Amino acid sequence: MSEKLYTNVNVYDATQYRLKFIFEEFDNIIIAFSGGKDSGILLNMVMDYIEKNHINIKPALYQQDFEAQYKWTTKYVTDMFAKYKDRIEPYWFCQPMAVTTAVSNFEMFWYPWDDAKPEIWIRPMPDMSYIYTLNKMPKINDIYFGDYYKYQMDYHAHANAFVRWFRDSHGGGKTITLLGLRAQESLNRYSAIVNKKRPYKNKKWITCDFKNCYSASPIYDWVTEDVWTANAKFNYEYNHLYDLFYKAGVSINDMRVASPFSDAAKGSINLYRVLEPDTWAKLVGRVQGANFASIYGKSKAMGYREIKLPAGHTWKSYTKFLLATLPKKIRNNYVEKFCTSIRFWHKTGGGFSESTIQEIKKCGYNIEKNGISNYTKNKKSKIIFHGATPDDTDNVTETSDIPSWKRMAFCILKNDHLCQYMGFGLTKRQQDRIKFIKNKYKNL
């Protein structure tokens, strides 16, 4: 059934149509399972669909265990693997992976299940037969996952490596990973899901990642209330950590089971101290800055709300002061990105609408047009800045994209090592490394 024909049905029925399409189109199915409400509802729905439609397939259940998590999350993941273990191919990974930390300016990454530091692990490593560790890798049809895994690789790269290995070890057919992503969660997720340049057969919720490997978000249009309605209506098992969140007064849209050191969860890391004090005690010693984040995670100190400039400082001098307080490696990371931004806005420029350009001029900024931007909708004009970088751009109402020292300071205060707040993605060095890896594996 085409996408247009079920746009007026409820989200549950729309997802059933999507699952039908997936099982008809793809040879190998992987379910990415985090233990949260979204991946949990997706897992239950997929397994229900397989049973009700008598489908003779065992999907892979893929879990990246980040070590630092609530006990209720560990229990839920354990229960779901046990419940479905005879109907799935279970893959639960407890391997060292690089995970970005947003609670510290002293550590850009932390490594769950770091084999060099077993004495500070948050919890003991599980020992079921489908637990895969640094010393135990899955192998099927003589294809060994250890040949795809790299020590302390980025967790995104780990997921991609697993997909490639699963595809190759299962005959090389079309392989799809089902993700419990919902567009409601954030604008970044919305863009990642529905703004595809390469949709699969016009399905905007499916995209091609690499050769014969795809990812899909079958519940992309669900809202939080839909998840809990489905859990109640179909009596699905869910992570009862959410019950504790509810009793603690957390709104249903703010409940997170992500890694406590991530940007998404740093605002609620203090809940560990309330709900699981013994786990909290271990978190404090696991990653530098955890205690600071718990105290100030929703305060100006962590950049959660508008930050007030200290007396006697400009944003430029405050940024330089903040840089001087950082370890050399972290400081150099920020300096490299800030210099790149300044060069970009003085030599290349970014695209803006004509009305925004006129507003910027009225606010007194020395700018000029520099051709057309090919990276903006409707081919907007690019502008470059002359003279010094603005200290702040608070007087410009139509955009937050204009460069300023204030934005640089915010990146430091938010522990935003990638400077996503300034519109950055990966550095050129990181992009070159990804390009090298893609070229290496493009024919796999």
N, C-alpha and C positions, 0 to 999 in steps of 0.2 A: 504494500500500500504506500502511496506517495506521502511525503511529509505534509503536503497541503490538505490531504483528505482527513487527517486526524488532528488538525490544529484546534478544533472546537470540542474535543473530548477531554475528559479529565486526565491529569498527568499520569495516573496509574495505568489507564488503558493505553495512553500514548506510549508509555514505557514498554508495555506488552508488545505493541507493534514493533518497537525498536529491537526488542530481544528476538522477535521472530526474524527480523531482517538479519540480525547478527548471526544467528545460528544457521541461517540459510546461506550466508555469504562466506563465512570464515571456517577454516579447518581446525584451528587451535584457539582455545579461549583461555585467557588469563584474567583472574579477578584480583585486583589490587586491594588489599584489606589492611586498614590501619587500626581498626578497633574503635573508630568513631561512629557517630550515628549515620553518616552518609554512606560510608563503605559498608556498614552493617546492614542498612536497608537494601542496598544493592545486592549484597551477597545473598540475603534471604530471598529476594525476589528472583534472582537467577536460579537458585536451587529449586524454588517452587516451580518456576517455568519448566525446568528440565524434567521434574517429576510429573507434572500435569500433562506434558506433551510427549512423555515416554521417549525422551531423546537419549540416545546411546552415546553419551560423551561424558568424559570426566574433565571438567575445567581445572586449571591450575589455580590454587589459592596461594597468593604471594604476599608474604608479610615481611616487612623490614622492621626488625625489633630495635628500637633506639635506646634500649636499656633503661633510661630515665623516664619513668612513667608511673601513673597511679596503679596501685594493686588491683583496683577494679578493672582497669583496662587489661592488665595481664590475665586476670580471671576470665574476662569476656573473650579475649582472643583464644585462650586455652580451651574454653568451652565450645567455641564455634569450630575450631579445628577438630576437636573430639567428636562433635555432633556430625560433621560432614566427612570425616576422614575416609570412609569407605566409598564416597561418591565424588571425591576430588583427588587431584594430585597435590598433596600438601608440601609447601616449601616455606619454611619459617627460618629466616636468616638472622643469625646473631654474629655478624662479622664486622670488623673495624671498617667504618665508612666515614668520610669527612662530611660533617654537618655544620652549616653556618650557625654561629652563635650571635645573638643580638643582645646579650646581657653583659658583655664585657668588651672593653677596648684593649684588652691584653691578650685575648685569644680570638682569632678570626674563625677558627673551626674547633670543634671538639670531636672526639672519636668514640662512639659507643663501642663497648666490648673491646676496648684498647688492650691488646694482649700484653703490653708493657706495664699496665697498671691494674691487674686483676684485683688488687687489694682495695681499690676505691670504687669498684663497680657498685651501682645502686642496689642491685639484687643479684642473687645467684643465677647463673645461666640455666635455662630450662634444658631438660635432657630427653625429650621425646625422640622417637626414631626419625622424625622429619625435621628436626632442628639441624641446621647447617651452620658450621662454624669455620674458623680459619683453618682448622685441621680436618674438616669434613665437608667435602663438596659433593653435590649431586652428580651422578653420571648415568646417562641413558644412551643405549646403542653406541657404546664406546666413545661418546662425546662428553667430555669432562668440563664441568663449569669452571674448574680451576684455571682452564686455559682462557677464560673470558674475564675472570676476576683479577683486578690489580689491587695490591695491598693499599689500604686506606683510600680507595678511590672515592670520589664524590658520590653521594647517595643517589643522585639522578643518574649518573653513569652506571651505578650498580643496577638500577632498574632496567636501563637499556641493555646492559650486558646479559641480564637474565632473559629478557625477551628474545635476544638473538640466540642465546643458548637453547631456549625452549623451542624456538622455530627450527633450529638446525637438528636438535635431538628428536624432533617429532616429524621428520620428513620434509621440512622446508616449505610447508604450505602456508597459506595466508594466516597470519597470527594476529590476534587483536587483544589488547589489554583494556578491560573495563574499569573505568575510574569513577569513584563516587564524588565527582565534582559538580557543584551547583553554581549557576551564574549569580545567584543572590548573594553568595558569600563575599564577593569583592569585585571591583571593576576589572582587576587583573584576571580573575577567573572568567569573568564574562567575556573579555577579549580573547582569552586562550581557548574558550569553547566555541563561541558563535561567530568569531571574525576570522574564519579560516580562508587562507588563500588556495588551499588544495583539499577541498572536501572530498570525501569518498562517495562517488555516485550522487552528488548533490546533497549529501547528508552533512549538514554543517556541524553535527556533533561527532563526526568521525573524521580523523585526519591521518594521513600517511606520515609515519615517523622516519622510516628507512625501508630498505628493500623487503617487501612482503610483510612488513610489520606496521600495525595501525594501533591507534588508541581511540577510545570512544567514551562519551559521557552520557549514558542513557537517561540519567535523571537531572540533566542540566537545567531544566525549567521548573524543578520542584522548589518550593519554599520550605522553611523550617517546619511550619505547621503541617505540611503534607507528610513529612517524615514521621512525625509523631502520630498523626491520624492513621497512617498505614500500620505502624507498629501496634496500635491499639486494635484496629479493625481485624488484622490478620494474626494477632497474638505472636508477633515476631519477638525473638529474643533480642535484647539490646544491652548496651553497657550501662549498668546501674550506677555508674559514676554520675550520670546525668541526674539521678534522683537526689544525690548529695548536693550537686550544683544547685538544683532547684530549692532545696531546703536552706542552702546558704544564701539565697536571694539573687542568684545569677539569672539574668533573663535568658530565654531559650535561644536567642540569637547571639549571645555572647559566650556560650558554653564551648570550650575547646579542650580537646584531648591531645593536642599536638605536643611535640617535644617542648619541655618547659623552658628551654633556652632559645626557642625560635622567636622571630619577630611577632608572629601571630599570637603567641602564648605569654609573652613576657609581662603583659598587663595583668595577667591572672595568676602569675607564678606564686603570689602570696597565699593562694588558696591551698597549696601544698602544706603550708605551715598550720593551717586550720584543720584540713581534712585528714592529712596523713603526716603527723609530726615526725614519725620515725623516718619516713622517706625524705622529708624535708631536711633533716639533719645530714643526710648523705648527699643531697643535692648541693648544699652549701660548700661541701668539700670537693665536688666533682668538677665544677666550672667556675672560674673566677668571675665575680660580679653577680652571682645568683642572689645573694642576700640583698645587695644593693637594689637589684631589679625588683625584688619582692616588696621593698619599702617604697621605692620611688617609681615603680613600673607605670603608674597612671598619673605621675606628677610631671611638673615642668622639667625636673632633672633628667628624665628619660625621653624628653621630647614628645611626650604624649599630648600635651596641650601647648598652647602658645607660650613661648619662652620669653622672659623679660630680659632685656639687655642690661648687664651689670653697669652700675654707675661708673662714669669715667672711661667707658669703652665705646668704640665704634664696632660694628659687626666685623670689620676687617681686623681690628686689633684683637677682638675677642677670639676670632678664628685662629689667629696666630698664637694667642695665649693657649688655647686648647691644644693646638698641634704640639706646642712645646712640652705639654704634660704627658704625651703619649710615648710608648716604647718606639724605638727607631723603625722597626719593621712596619708597625701599624701607621706611624706618622708618614713614612715614605709612600705607603699605599694611598693615603688621602692626598698627599701633595701631588702625586702623579695624576690623580683624577682631577684635582682642582686645576692644575696647569693645562690639562687636556681640554677642560671646559672653557677656560679663559681663551685659549687659542681658537677653539671652535667658534665662539661667539664673536671674536674679533676678525676672523678670516673667512669662515664659511657661513655661519648663521643658520637660524632655524626659521621655519615657515609659520606665518601668522595670517589671520584674516585682515582685510583692509581696515576694518573698524578698529581692531586691536592695534594695528600699526599707527593709526591716527591718534589713538589714545596715548600710546607710548610717546609719540612726539609731543603731544600737549603737556605731558608730565615732565618734559624738559630733557629727555634722554637723547644723546647724540647718536643717531642711527642713520643708516642708509640701506636702500634695497640692494640685494645682491643676487638677482636672478630668481628662478622659480624652484621651489622645493619639490622634488620627486617623491618625497616620503610623507606628504600630507595629502589629505583628501581635497579634491578640486584644485590641485596644483597651486597652493598658496605662495605668495611672495616670501622670499627669504630676507631677513634683515641681519645686519652686522652692527656691532656697537663700536664706537670710537671713544678713545680716552679710557679713563679708569673704569673698572668693573663697578657697577652700582653697589652701594653699601646694603641697601634693601630696596625692594620694589613694592612696598606696602601701598603706595598711592596708585598703583595700576590694578584696576578691578577685574579686568576681563581674562587675565591669564596668570597662572602661577609658574609658567615655564621660563620666564626671563631670568637670566643668571644674576646672582648677587652673593655677596659675602655672607649674608644671613642664611641663605640656603646651604652654604658650605658649613657654617657653624651647626646648623640643624643636623646635617649628616653625621657630624662627630658626636653630638649629644644624643642622637638616636642609635648610636653604634651601627650605623648604616655603612658597613664596610664596602659594599658594592656601589654606594652613592645612588641608589635607585631613586631617592628623593629628588635628585638632580636630573633624572632621566637616563642614568647610565645603565648599561647591561654589563657585559664582560669587557675586560681590557683587551687590547689588541693581542697581547701575549696569550691570553686565555682563548681568544678567538682562533689564533693560529694553531694552538694545541688541539682545539676541537676540529678544525679543518684537517689537521694531520690525521687525527683519529678517524674522521669520516672517510678520508681518502684511503686509509689503510683497510677499512672494513666495508667499503662501498660495494664490493663484489661478493661479500659473504652471504 
